[in-house]
Amino acid sequence: MTESIMKEGEEKEEIKKDEPRKRIFSPEMCSYSNEENTGYVIEVVLPGVEKDTIHLKMTNEDIFVTGESDAIRYVGSYGLCCPVDTNKARARYNNGLLRIEAPFEDIDLKTVEVDIE
């Protein structure tokens, strides 16, 4: 759709109106420990989204996901209760389901004797 405007001393100019805005939703997410209890499995539901529109960012304590379909923009940020090793994380997308697997981060449980005064 276009709209015509005319400024003083100028010729008529055609301006294209913005296309309808996409609705913004937070995608459904489910996270659980894998069968071996060595990491997380995180499933994010993104119906109608093409793989090339999905962006996934992770820290060792949270994930941020965006993706778009024709009418919807999905934006989600989720905190994880246990730190994960992002260097070993893997993600697959199939039929509207983004599945992320990330092993738990090795935690150094080295103890130190503390002197008491």
Long-range contacts (C-beta under 8 A, 24 or more apart in sequence): 22-68, 22-71, 22-72, 22-73, 23-71, 23-72, 23-73, 24-72, 24-73, 24-74, 24-75, 25-72, 25-73, 25-74, 25-75, 26-74, 26-75, 26-76, 27-65, 27-67, 27-74, 27-76, 29-76, 29-78, 31-78, 31-80, 34-101, 38-103, 38-104, 39-84, 39-85, 39-101, 39-102, 39-103, 39-104, 40-80, 40-82, 40-84, 40-100, 40-101, 40-102, 40-104, 41-99, 41-100, 41-101, 42-78, 42-80, 42-99, 42-100, 42-101, 42-102, 43-97, 43-98, 43-99, 43-100, 44-76, 44-97, 44-98, 44-100, 45-96, 45-97, 45-98, 46-74, 46-93, 46-96, 46-97, 46-98, 47-96, 48-72, 48-96, 49-74, 49-96, 51-93, 54-93, 54-98, 56-91, 56-98, 56-100, 58-84, 58-86, 58-89, 58-100, 58-102, 59-86, 60-84, 60-85, 60-86, 60-105, 63-100, 65-98, 67-98, 83-107
